[in-house]
Amino acid sequence: MKKISLVGWDADRVIYDDLFTSVCAMQSKSDPMPYVEKFIRDGWFSLEDVENWCAIKKIKIKTIEHLAQMLTEFYSISTKNGTSIINHEQVIEAKHSLLRGFTIEQIEQISSKMVYTKGFVECANIFKDNGIKQTMFSDGPNPHVLFQIKKLGFQSGGGVNHIVEYDGKEVEYDSNTPKHAKLTGKIVPFDKAEAFFKYVSSQGCSLSEVAVIDDSAGNVESLLLPVHNAGGLAVGFNVTERHKPVFRKFGIPVIKGNDLSTFKEIVLNFCD
C-alpha cells in the first residue's frame, strides 16, 4: 500500500476556523473609509455595491472589521454574469492592505491566540510520529504563517510577504526583521501553489505521495487538482456552499463536518 510522505496544510478555515486577516481587522482602530474610497477609485467595486451590502446587513462601515467582512463577502457574492464582485487576488491584496500599522510583535501575539480546529493538533502530532513531513502554505501574512510553522514544528511553508518599515527604511519581511517593525500594507506577489510544489520538488517527493487539504475553490485547479491527477490525496475541508460546485466539478472530495480527525484516518490509510 502506498503511503503519504508529505502533508500540505492550508491555514485559514482549515487549521483554525477563522480568516487571520479578519481576526486582525477586529483589533484595528484605523478609519475604514479611505480604504473604501481607494478601492472604488481603483474600480474594484462600486459605491452602489457598498450601499447594497450595507442595506442588506443593516450596518454602516464604521470599522476595519466591517470592511474586512464586506471584502470577504464580495468574493462570495455573485454578479449578474456569475462572477464574484472581487476576485481571489483582489480580496487577498485588499485585506492585507488593512494590516497597515500592525507591528510584527502584534501579528505574532494574535497568531499565538488562534484556536485550532477540532482534531488538528492530534492530527499533526500523529503525522509527525509517523515520519510524515508537514508544510503550511497560506494566503495569510507571512509573519503569522512562519510563527505557526515554528510553533507546530512543521518542515516548511510560507505566506503572503509584507513590506515592513523600521528605522526609517522599508524592506521585505524576513525571519530577522525586528519585532517593532510595522507592516506598510504593501505586499509581495505570492503564488501559494507554486511555492508548495517547489518545496515538494526540492524534497524529491512524488505527488502521488502527497496529501493536500484546502477550503477555497480558488486553489482547486492550481493546488488540489495536480495532486489529485497524480494519484495523491487532495481534499476540501470547511468548504462554503458557494465553493462546493467547483470541488465537485473537478472530482475533489470534501470532508463532511468540522473535525480533522477524519483527515487523519484518510491520510494514514490512503491507497491509490
C-alpha positions as CSV (number, residue, x, y, z in Angstrom):
1,M,0.0,0.0,0.0
2,K,1.3,3.4,-1.0
3,K,1.8,5.8,1.9
4,I,1.6,9.6,2.2
5,S,5.0,11.1,3.0
6,L,4.1,14.8,2.9
7,V,1.0,16.7,4.0
8,G,0.4,20.3,2.8
9,W,-1.9,22.2,5.2
10,D,-3.8,25.3,4.5
11,A,-4.2,27.7,7.4
12,D,-7.3,29.9,7.1
13,R,-10.5,27.9,7.7
14,V,-8.6,24.7,7.9
15,I,-6.2,24.5,10.9
16,Y,-8.4,27.2,12.5
17,D,-11.9,28.3,11.6
18,D,-11.3,32.0,11.1
19,L,-9.6,34.1,8.4
20,F,-6.4,35.6,10.1
21,T,-6.7,38.9,8.3
22,S,-10.3,39.2,9.6
23,V,-9.2,38.4,13.2
24,C,-6.6,41.2,12.9
25,A,-9.2,43.6,11.5
26,M,-11.2,43.2,14.7
27,Q,-8.4,44.8,16.6
28,S,-7.7,47.7,14.2
29,K,-8.7,51.2,15.2
30,S,-8.0,52.7,11.7
31,D,-10.6,54.6,9.7
32,P,-12.0,52.3,7.0
33,M,-13.3,55.0,4.7
34,P,-10.0,55.9,3.0
35,Y,-9.6,52.2,2.1
36,V,-13.2,52.1,0.7
37,E,-12.7,55.2,-1.4
38,K,-9.4,53.8,-2.8
39,F,-11.0,50.5,-3.8
40,I,-13.8,52.4,-5.5
41,R,-11.4,54.7,-7.4
42,D,-9.4,51.6,-8.5
43,G,-12.6,50.1,-9.9
44,W,-12.6,47.0,-7.7
45,F,-16.3,47.6,-6.8
46,S,-18.7,50.5,-6.9
47,L,-20.4,52.8,-4.4
48,E,-23.6,51.0,-5.3
49,D,-22.1,47.6,-4.3
50,V,-21.1,49.1,-0.9
51,E,-24.5,50.7,-0.3
52,N,-26.3,47.5,-1.3
53,W,-24.2,45.4,1.1
54,C,-24.8,47.9,3.9
55,A,-28.5,47.8,3.3
56,I,-28.6,44.0,3.4
57,K,-26.5,43.9,6.5
58,K,-28.3,46.9,8.1
59,I,-24.9,48.4,9.1
60,K,-22.7,51.2,8.1
61,I,-19.0,50.7,7.5
62,K,-17.6,52.3,10.7
63,T,-14.7,49.9,11.5
64,I,-12.0,48.0,9.7
65,E,-13.8,44.9,10.9
66,H,-16.9,45.8,8.9
67,L,-14.7,46.5,5.9
68,A,-12.9,43.2,6.2
69,Q,-16.3,41.4,6.4
70,M,-17.6,43.2,3.3
71,L,-14.4,42.3,1.3
72,T,-14.7,38.7,2.3
73,E,-18.4,38.6,1.3
74,F,-17.7,40.4,-2.0
75,Y,-15.6,37.4,-3.0
76,S,-18.7,35.2,-2.3
77,I,-21.4,37.4,-3.8
78,S,-22.2,36.6,-7.5
79,T,-22.9,39.3,-10.0
80,K,-25.3,39.1,-12.9
81,N,-22.6,37.4,-15.1
82,G,-21.9,34.8,-12.5
83,T,-18.6,36.1,-11.3
84,S,-17.8,37.4,-7.8
85,I,-17.7,41.2,-7.2
86,I,-14.0,41.0,-6.5
87,N,-11.7,38.1,-7.4
88,H,-9.4,35.9,-5.3
89,E,-6.3,38.0,-5.9
90,Q,-8.1,41.3,-5.1
91,V,-9.6,40.1,-1.8
92,I,-6.1,38.9,-0.7
93,E,-4.5,42.2,-1.7
94,A,-7.3,44.3,-0.2
95,K,-7.4,42.5,3.2
96,H,-3.7,42.5,3.6
97,S,-3.6,46.3,3.0
98,L,-5.8,46.6,6.1
99,L,-3.0,45.3,8.2
100,R,-1.0,48.6,7.7
101,G,0.4,49.8,11.1
102,F,0.5,46.4,12.8
103,T,3.9,45.5,14.2
104,I,5.4,42.1,13.8
105,E,5.0,41.6,17.6
106,Q,1.3,42.3,17.4
107,I,0.9,39.9,14.4
108,E,2.7,37.1,16.4
109,Q,0.6,37.8,19.5
110,I,-2.6,37.5,17.6
111,S,-1.3,34.3,15.9
112,S,-0.4,32.8,19.2
113,K,-4.1,33.1,20.3
114,M,-5.7,31.4,17.3
115,V,-7.9,28.5,18.3
116,Y,-7.2,25.3,16.4
117,T,-9.8,23.3,14.6
118,K,-11.0,20.2,16.5
119,G,-8.7,17.2,15.8
120,F,-5.9,19.3,14.2
121,V,-3.3,19.1,17.0
122,E,-3.8,15.3,17.3
123,C,-3.6,15.0,13.5
124,A,-0.3,17.0,13.3
125,N,1.3,15.1,16.2
126,I,0.3,11.6,14.7
127,F,1.7,12.6,11.3
128,K,4.9,13.7,12.9
129,D,5.1,10.4,14.9
130,N,4.7,8.6,11.6
131,G,7.5,10.4,9.9
132,I,5.2,12.4,7.6
133,K,6.6,15.8,6.6
134,Q,4.2,18.7,7.1
135,T,4.0,22.1,5.4
136,M,1.8,25.2,5.7
137,F,1.5,27.4,2.7
138,S,-1.2,30.1,3.0
139,D,-2.6,33.3,1.6
140,G,-2.3,34.7,5.2
141,P,0.5,37.1,6.1
142,N,4.0,35.5,6.1
143,P,4.9,36.7,9.7
144,H,1.9,34.8,11.0
145,V,2.5,31.7,8.9
146,L,6.2,31.4,9.9
147,F,5.2,31.9,13.5
148,Q,2.8,28.9,13.2
149,I,5.3,26.8,11.3
150,K,7.9,27.3,14.1
151,K,5.2,26.7,16.8
152,L,4.0,23.5,15.2
153,G,7.4,22.1,14.2
154,F,6.5,21.9,10.5
155,Q,9.2,21.4,7.9
156,S,8.4,24.3,5.6
157,G,5.8,26.8,4.5
158,G,5.1,30.5,3.7
159,G,2.6,33.1,3.2
160,V,2.0,36.5,1.5
161,N,5.0,38.6,2.4
162,H,4.8,42.2,3.5
163,I,6.9,45.2,3.1
164,V,7.7,46.5,6.6
165,E,9.0,49.8,7.9
166,Y,11.5,50.3,10.7
167,D,14.4,52.6,11.5
168,G,13.4,54.8,8.6
169,K,13.6,52.2,5.8
170,E,11.2,49.9,4.0
171,V,12.3,46.3,3.4
172,E,10.7,42.9,2.8
173,Y,9.9,41.0,5.9
174,D,12.2,38.0,6.8
175,S,12.9,36.0,9.9
176,N,15.5,38.6,11.1
177,T,13.1,41.5,11.0
178,P,12.8,43.2,14.4
179,K,9.5,42.8,16.3
180,H,8.9,46.6,16.3
181,A,8.8,46.8,12.5
182,K,5.4,47.9,11.2
183,L,3.5,46.5,8.2
184,T,3.1,49.1,5.5
185,G,0.1,47.4,3.9
186,K,2.1,46.7,0.8
187,I,2.7,43.0,-0.2
188,V,5.0,41.0,-2.4
189,P,3.3,38.8,-5.1
190,F,2.9,35.2,-3.8
191,D,1.7,32.1,-5.6
192,K,0.8,29.5,-2.9
193,A,0.6,26.5,-5.2
194,E,3.9,27.4,-6.9
195,A,5.6,27.7,-3.5
196,F,4.2,24.4,-2.3
197,F,5.2,22.4,-5.5
198,K,8.7,24.0,-5.4
199,Y,9.2,22.6,-1.9
200,V,7.8,19.2,-2.9
201,S,10.2,19.0,-5.8
202,S,13.1,20.0,-3.5
203,Q,12.4,17.0,-1.3
204,G,12.4,14.6,-4.3
205,C,8.8,13.7,-3.4
206,S,6.3,12.3,-5.9
207,L,2.9,14.0,-6.0
208,S,1.4,10.5,-5.6
209,E,2.8,10.5,-2.1
210,V,1.4,14.0,-1.2
211,A,-1.8,14.9,0.7
212,V,-3.2,18.5,0.5
213,I,-6.2,20.0,2.2
214,D,-7.8,23.4,1.4
215,D,-11.1,25.2,1.8
216,S,-11.0,27.5,-1.3
217,A,-12.3,27.0,-4.8
218,G,-9.6,29.4,-5.8
219,N,-7.0,26.8,-5.1
220,V,-8.7,23.8,-6.7
221,E,-7.2,24.0,-10.2
222,S,-3.8,25.3,-9.1
223,L,-3.1,23.2,-6.0
224,L,-5.6,20.4,-5.4
225,L,-6.1,19.1,-8.9
226,P,-2.4,18.5,-9.8
227,V,-2.1,16.3,-6.7
228,H,-5.3,14.5,-7.4
229,N,-4.4,13.8,-11.0
230,A,-1.0,12.5,-10.0
231,G,-2.6,9.9,-7.7
232,G,-2.1,11.8,-4.5
233,L,-4.7,12.8,-1.9
234,A,-6.5,16.1,-2.4
235,V,-9.5,17.0,-0.2
236,G,-11.6,20.0,0.6
237,F,-12.4,21.0,4.2
238,N,-14.8,23.6,5.7
239,V,-15.8,24.5,2.1
240,T,-18.6,27.0,1.7
241,E,-21.7,26.2,-0.3
242,R,-20.7,28.6,-3.0
243,H,-17.4,26.9,-3.5
244,K,-18.6,23.3,-3.3
245,P,-19.7,23.1,-7.0
246,V,-16.0,23.8,-8.1
247,F,-14.8,20.9,-5.9
248,R,-17.5,18.6,-7.4
249,K,-16.7,19.8,-11.0
250,F,-13.1,18.6,-10.6
251,G,-13.8,15.5,-8.6
252,I,-12.2,16.7,-5.4
253,P,-13.9,15.2,-2.3
254,V,-15.0,17.4,0.6
255,I,-14.7,16.2,4.2
256,K,-18.1,16.5,6.0
257,G,-18.2,18.2,9.3
258,N,-15.6,20.3,11.1
259,D,-13.4,17.6,12.7
260,L,-9.9,17.0,11.2
261,S,-9.8,13.5,12.8
262,T,-11.4,12.3,9.5
263,F,-8.5,13.7,7.6
264,K,-6.1,11.8,9.8
265,E,-7.7,8.5,9.1
266,I,-7.8,9.1,5.4
267,V,-4.1,10.0,5.3
268,L,-2.9,7.1,7.4
269,N,-5.0,4.6,5.5
270,F,-4.5,6.1,2.0
271,C,-4.0,3.9,-1.1
272,D,-4.4,4.9,-4.7
